[in-house]
């Protein structure tokens, strides 16, 4: 199994949810939900699973659970 780490900047309470890739390879993810009780992190995992075409269980927030800047690990079989 291989893995890849990805730097993510999260923007909560955005008008439209979506993922954009920056020039440096990091991602900016706009979320509809507010950062309350893990709701934003769950929406983040949902959007990234769709973006990378992997199962939600293959994504792990390694760093930044309560921060807007996160490090997400993608496990690939």
N, CA, C and O atoms as a GROMACS GRO file, in nm:
protein
  308
    1UNK      N    1   0.084  -0.118   0.000
    1UNK     CA    2   0.000   0.000   0.000
    1UNK      C    3   0.089   0.125   0.000
    1UNK      O    4   0.187   0.131   0.074
    2UNK      N    5   0.055   0.220  -0.081
    2UNK     CA    6   0.129   0.346  -0.086
    2UNK      C    7   0.042   0.458  -0.029
    2UNK      O    8  -0.080   0.445  -0.018
    3UNK      N    9   0.106   0.566   0.005
    3UNK     CA   10   0.030   0.681   0.052
    3UNK      C   11   0.090   0.809  -0.002
    3UNK      O   12   0.206   0.814  -0.043
    4UNK      N   13   0.008   0.912  -0.001
    4UNK     CA   14   0.047   1.044  -0.050
    4UNK      C   15  -0.006   1.146   0.050
    4UNK      O   16  -0.121   1.137   0.093
    5UNK      N   17   0.076   1.243   0.086
    5UNK     CA   18   0.033   1.351   0.174
    5UNK      C   19  -0.002   1.473   0.091
    5UNK      O   20   0.065   1.503  -0.008
    6UNK      N   21  -0.106   1.542   0.130
    6UNK     CA   22  -0.153   1.658   0.055
    6UNK      C   23  -0.183   1.772   0.152
    6UNK      O   24  -0.253   1.753   0.252
    7UNK      N   25  -0.128   1.890   0.122
    7UNK     CA   26  -0.157   2.007   0.205
    7UNK      C   27  -0.289   2.068   0.159
    7UNK      O   28  -0.313   2.086   0.040
    8UNK      N   29  -0.374   2.100   0.256
    8UNK     CA   30  -0.508   2.150   0.229
    8UNK      C   31  -0.530   2.281   0.305
    8UNK      O   32  -0.497   2.290   0.423
    9UNK      N   33  -0.586   2.381   0.238
    9UNK     CA   34  -0.634   2.501   0.306
    9UNK      C   35  -0.785   2.498   0.298
    9UNK      O   36  -0.842   2.489   0.188
   10UNK      N   37  -0.851   2.504   0.412
   10UNK     CA   38  -0.996   2.492   0.420
   10UNK      C   39  -1.058   2.631   0.440
   10UNK      O   40  -1.010   2.710   0.520
   11UNK      N   41  -1.165   2.658   0.366
   11UNK     CA   42  -1.242   2.781   0.383
   11UNK      C   43  -1.384   2.739   0.421
   11UNK      O   44  -1.462   2.699   0.335
   12UNK      N   45  -1.418   2.747   0.551
   12UNK     CA   46  -1.552   2.707   0.595
   12UNK      C   47  -1.655   2.814   0.564
   12UNK      O   48  -1.621   2.930   0.538
   13UNK      N   49  -1.781   2.775   0.567
   13UNK     CA   50  -1.896   2.863   0.545
   13UNK      C   51  -1.888   2.940   0.412
   13UNK      O   52  -1.924   3.057   0.406
   14UNK      N   53  -1.841   2.873   0.308
   14UNK     CA   54  -1.836   2.934   0.175
   14UNK      C   55  -1.972   2.920   0.107
   14UNK      O   56  -2.052   2.835   0.144
   15UNK      N   57  -1.996   3.003   0.009
   15UNK     CA   58  -2.124   2.995  -0.064
   15UNK      C   59  -2.136   2.866  -0.142
   15UNK      O   60  -2.241   2.802  -0.145
   16UNK      N   61  -2.026   2.828  -0.206
   16UNK     CA   62  -2.025   2.704  -0.285
   16UNK      C   63  -1.912   2.615  -0.238
   16UNK      O   64  -1.800   2.661  -0.215
   17UNK      N   65  -1.942   2.488  -0.225
   17UNK     CA   66  -1.839   2.390  -0.189
   17UNK      C   67  -1.764   2.350  -0.315
   17UNK      O   68  -1.823   2.340  -0.423
   18UNK      N   69  -1.633   2.327  -0.300
   18UNK     CA   70  -1.555   2.285  -0.414
   18UNK      C   71  -1.408   2.272  -0.381
   18UNK      O   72  -1.362   2.318  -0.277
   19UNK      N   73  -1.336   2.209  -0.472
   19UNK     CA   74  -1.193   2.186  -0.455
   19UNK      C   75  -1.120   2.250  -0.572
   19UNK      O   76  -1.159   2.232  -0.687
   20UNK      N   77  -1.013   2.324  -0.543
   20UNK     CA   78  -0.928   2.380  -0.648
   20UNK      C   79  -0.783   2.348  -0.616
   20UNK      O   80  -0.743   2.345  -0.499
   21UNK      N   81  -0.707   2.324  -0.720
   21UNK     CA   82  -0.565   2.294  -0.702
   21UNK      C   83  -0.484   2.420  -0.726
   21UNK      O   84  -0.506   2.492  -0.823
   22UNK      N   85  -0.390   2.447  -0.636
   22UNK     CA   86  -0.304   2.564  -0.645
   22UNK      C   87  -0.178   2.532  -0.726
   22UNK      O   88  -0.149   2.415  -0.752
   23UNK      N   89  -0.105   2.634  -0.765
   23UNK     CA   90   0.015   2.616  -0.848
   23UNK      C   91   0.122   2.534  -0.778
   23UNK      O   92   0.201   2.466  -0.844
   24UNK      N   93   0.127   2.540  -0.644
   24UNK     CA   94   0.230   2.466  -0.570
   24UNK      C   95   0.190   2.321  -0.541
   24UNK      O   96   0.264   2.249  -0.474
   25UNK      N   97   0.074   2.278  -0.590
   25UNK     CA   98   0.030   2.140  -0.571
   25UNK      C   99  -0.063   2.121  -0.453
   25UNK      O  100  -0.124   2.015  -0.439
   26UNK      N  101  -0.076   2.222  -0.368
   26UNK     CA  102  -0.168   2.212  -0.256
   26UNK      C  103  -0.311   2.234  -0.305
   26UNK      O  104  -0.332   2.275  -0.419
   27UNK      N  105  -0.407   2.207  -0.218
   27UNK     CA  106  -0.548   2.222  -0.254
   27UNK      C  107  -0.613   2.326  -0.165
   27UNK      O  108  -0.578   2.340  -0.048
   28UNK      N  109  -0.709   2.399  -0.220
   28UNK     CA  110  -0.796   2.485  -0.143
   28UNK      C  111  -0.935   2.425  -0.153
   28UNK      O  112  -0.986   2.401  -0.262
   29UNK      N  113  -0.996   2.401  -0.037
   29UNK     CA  114  -1.127   2.338  -0.033
   29UNK      C  115  -1.225   2.432   0.034
   29UNK      O  116  -1.205   2.472   0.150
   30UNK      N  117  -1.330   2.468  -0.037
   30UNK     CA  118  -1.436   2.552   0.018
   30UNK      C  119  -1.548   2.460   0.066
   30UNK      O  120  -1.594   2.372  -0.007
   31UNK      N  121  -1.591   2.483   0.191
   31UNK     CA  122  -1.694   2.401   0.254
   31UNK      C  123  -1.817   2.486   0.285
   31UNK      O  124  -1.804   2.604   0.316
   32UNK      N  125  -1.935   2.425   0.277
   32UNK     CA  126  -2.059   2.494   0.313
   32UNK      C  127  -2.078   2.500   0.464
   32UNK      O  128  -2.136   2.596   0.514
   33UNK      N  129  -2.032   2.401   0.535
   33UNK     CA  130  -2.060   2.390   0.678
   33UNK      C  131  -1.967   2.475   0.762
   33UNK      O  132  -1.858   2.512   0.719
   34UNK      N  133  -2.013   2.504   0.882
   34UNK     CA  134  -1.931   2.575   0.980
   34UNK      C  135  -1.844   2.474   1.055
   34UNK      O  136  -1.879   2.357   1.064
   35UNK      N  137  -1.732   2.519   1.107
   35UNK     CA  138  -1.642   2.427   1.179
   35UNK      C  139  -1.693   2.400   1.320
   35UNK      O  140  -1.634   2.445   1.418
   36UNK      N  141  -1.802   2.325   1.330
   36UNK     CA  142  -1.861   2.292   1.459
   36UNK      C  143  -1.874   2.140   1.473
   36UNK      O  144  -1.929   2.073   1.387
   37UNK      N  145  -1.822   2.089   1.582
   37UNK     CA  146  -1.837   1.947   1.618
   37UNK      C  147  -1.794   1.851   1.507
   37UNK      O  148  -1.854   1.745   1.490
   38UNK      N  149  -1.691   1.888   1.431
   38UNK     CA  150  -1.638   1.799   1.328
   38UNK      C  151  -1.715   1.795   1.198
   38UNK      O  152  -1.682   1.717   1.109
   39UNK      N  153  -1.819   1.878   1.184
   39UNK     CA  154  -1.899   1.876   1.061
   39UNK      C  155  -1.817   1.916   0.939
   39UNK      O  156  -1.830   1.855   0.833
   40UNK      N  157  -1.732   2.017   0.954
   40UNK     CA  158  -1.651   2.062   0.842
   40UNK      C  159  -1.549   1.955   0.802
   40UNK      O  160  -1.525   1.936   0.682
   41UNK      N  161  -1.491   1.886   0.899
   41UNK     CA  162  -1.395   1.780   0.867
   41UNK      C  163  -1.464   1.666   0.792
   41UNK      O  164  -1.405   1.607   0.702
   42UNK      N  165  -1.588   1.633   0.830
   42UNK     CA  166  -1.661   1.528   0.760
   42UNK      C  167  -1.692   1.570   0.616
   42UNK      O  168  -1.680   1.489   0.524
   43UNK      N  169  -1.731   1.697   0.597
   43UNK     CA  170  -1.757   1.744   0.461
   43UNK      C  171  -1.627   1.745   0.380
   43UNK      O  172  -1.628   1.714   0.261
   44UNK      N  173  -1.516   1.782   0.444
   44UNK     CA  174  -1.386   1.782   0.377
   44UNK      C  175  -1.352   1.642   0.326
   44UNK      O  176  -1.311   1.627   0.211
   45UNK      N  177  -1.368   1.542   0.410
   45UNK     CA  178  -1.339   1.403   0.371
   45UNK      C  179  -1.429   1.360   0.255
   45UNK      O  180  -1.384   1.294   0.162
   46UNK      N  181  -1.557   1.398   0.261
   46UNK     CA  182  -1.650   1.364   0.152
   46UNK      C  183  -1.604   1.425   0.019
   46UNK      O  184  -1.600   1.356  -0.083
   47UNK      N  185  -1.568   1.554   0.020
   47UNK     CA  186  -1.526   1.621  -0.103
   47UNK      C  187  -1.394   1.564  -0.156
   47UNK      O  188  -1.379   1.545  -0.277
   48UNK      N  189  -1.299   1.538  -0.066
   48UNK     CA  190  -1.170   1.485  -0.110
   48UNK      C  191  -1.182   1.342  -0.163
   48UNK      O  192  -1.111   1.306  -0.257
   49UNK      N  193  -1.269   1.262  -0.104
   49UNK     CA  194  -1.289   1.126  -0.154
   49UNK      C  195  -1.340   1.129  -0.298
   49UNK      O  196  -1.298   1.048  -0.381
   50UNK      N  197  -1.428   1.222  -0.326
   50UNK     CA  198  -1.479   1.238  -0.463
   50UNK      C  199  -1.370   1.292  -0.556
   50UNK      O  200  -1.356   1.246  -0.669
   51UNK      N  201  -1.294   1.391  -0.508
   51UNK     CA  202  -1.188   1.455  -0.588
   51UNK      C  203  -1.080   1.354  -0.628
   51UNK      O  204  -1.039   1.350  -0.743
   52UNK      N  205  -1.033   1.273  -0.531
   52UNK     CA  206  -0.927   1.176  -0.556
   52UNK      C  207  -0.979   1.041  -0.603
   52UNK      O  208  -0.900   0.953  -0.636
   53UNK      N  209  -1.111   1.023  -0.606
   53UNK     CA  210  -1.174   0.898  -0.647
   53UNK      C  211  -1.125   0.781  -0.562
   53UNK      O  212  -1.082   0.678  -0.614
   54UNK      N  213  -1.133   0.800  -0.430
   54UNK     CA  214  -1.098   0.695  -0.334
   54UNK      C  215  -1.212   0.684  -0.232
   54UNK      O  216  -1.299   0.770  -0.226
   55UNK      N  217  -1.209   0.578  -0.154
   55UNK     CA  218  -1.308   0.562  -0.047
   55UNK      C  219  -1.277   0.658   0.067
   55UNK      O  220  -1.161   0.696   0.088
   56UNK      N  221  -1.380   0.697   0.140
   56UNK     CA  222  -1.360   0.788   0.253
   56UNK      C  223  -1.265   0.729   0.356
   56UNK      O  224  -1.189   0.801   0.420
   57UNK      N  225  -1.268   0.597   0.370
   57UNK     CA  226  -1.182   0.531   0.468
   57UNK      C  227  -1.034   0.536   0.427
   57UNK      O  228  -0.947   0.507   0.509
   58UNK      N  229  -1.005   0.572   0.302
   58UNK     CA  230  -0.867   0.583   0.254
   58UNK      C  231  -0.807   0.721   0.281
   58UNK      O  232  -0.692   0.745   0.246
   59UNK      N  233  -0.884   0.811   0.343
   59UNK     CA  234  -0.837   0.945   0.374
   59UNK      C  235  -0.823   0.962   0.524
   59UNK      O  236  -0.906   0.913   0.602
   60UNK      N  237  -0.718   1.032   0.564
   60UNK     CA  238  -0.691   1.052   0.707
   60UNK      C  239  -0.636   1.193   0.726
   60UNK      O  240  -0.541   1.233   0.659
   61UNK      N  241  -0.695   1.268   0.818
   61UNK     CA  242  -0.641   1.399   0.852
   61UNK      C  243  -0.528   1.377   0.951
   61UNK      O  244  -0.552   1.338   1.066
   62UNK      N  245  -0.406   1.402   0.906
   62UNK     CA  246  -0.287   1.374   0.988
   62UNK      C  247  -0.257   1.490   1.081
   62UNK      O  248  -0.220   1.469   1.197
   63UNK      N  249  -0.274   1.612   1.031
   63UNK     CA  250  -0.242   1.730   1.110
   63UNK      C  251  -0.345   1.839   1.083
   63UNK      O  252  -0.389   1.855   0.969
   64UNK      N  253  -0.384   1.912   1.186
   64UNK     CA  254  -0.471   2.027   1.168
   64UNK      C  255  -0.619   2.000   1.186
   64UNK      O  256  -0.700   2.060   1.116
   65UNK      N  257  -0.656   1.911   1.277
   65UNK     CA  258  -0.798   1.881   1.296
   65UNK      C  259  -0.880   2.005   1.329
   65UNK      O  260  -0.995   2.015   1.288
   66UNK      N  261  -0.823   2.100   1.403
   66UNK     CA  262  -0.896   2.220   1.440
   66UNK      C  263  -0.842   2.345   1.370
   66UNK      O  264  -0.874   2.457   1.410
   67UNK      N  265  -0.762   2.326   1.268
   67UNK     CA  266  -0.701   2.437   1.196
   67UNK      C  267  -0.755   2.445   1.053
   67UNK      O  268  -0.811   2.348   1.002
   68UNK      N  269  -0.739   2.560   0.990
   68UNK     CA  270  -0.777   2.573   0.849
   68UNK      C  271  -0.672   2.511   0.757
   68UNK      O  272  -0.702   2.475   0.643
   69UNK      N  273  -0.550   2.500   0.805
   69UNK     CA  274  -0.443   2.437   0.728
   69UNK      C  275  -0.427   2.294   0.777
   69UNK      O  276  -0.399   2.270   0.894
   70UNK      N  277  -0.445   2.200   0.686
   70UNK     CA  278  -0.446   2.059   0.723
   70UNK      C  279  -0.348   1.980   0.636
   70UNK      O  280  -0.311   2.022   0.527
   71UNK      N  281  -0.308   1.866   0.687
   71UNK     CA  282  -0.230   1.770   0.612
   71UNK      C  283  -0.314   1.643   0.606
   71UNK      O  284  -0.347   1.584   0.709
   72UNK      N  285  -0.348   1.602   0.485
   72UNK     CA  286  -0.433   1.484   0.466
   72UNK      C  287  -0.352   1.376   0.398
   72UNK      O  288  -0.282   1.402   0.300
   73UNK      N  289  -0.361   1.255   0.450
   73UNK     CA  290  -0.290   1.140   0.391
   73UNK      C  291  -0.390   1.056   0.313
   73UNK      O  292  -0.497   1.022   0.363
   74UNK      N  293  -0.353   1.024   0.189
   74UNK     CA  294  -0.435   0.942   0.102
   74UNK      C  295  -0.370   0.806   0.091
   74UNK      O  296  -0.257   0.794   0.044
   75UNK      N  297  -0.440   0.703   0.135
   75UNK     CA  298  -0.390   0.565   0.128
   75UNK      C  299  -0.439   0.505  -0.003
   75UNK      O  300  -0.559   0.506  -0.032
   76UNK      N  301  -0.348   0.454  -0.081
   76UNK     CA  302  -0.384   0.391  -0.208
   76UNK      C  303  -0.339   0.244  -0.205
   76UNK      O  304  -0.225   0.214  -0.167
   77UNK      N  305  -0.430   0.155  -0.246
   77UNK     CA  306  -0.394   0.012  -0.245
   77UNK      C  307  -0.292  -0.023  -0.351
   77UNK      O  308  -0.252  -0.139  -0.363
   0.00000   0.00000   0.00000
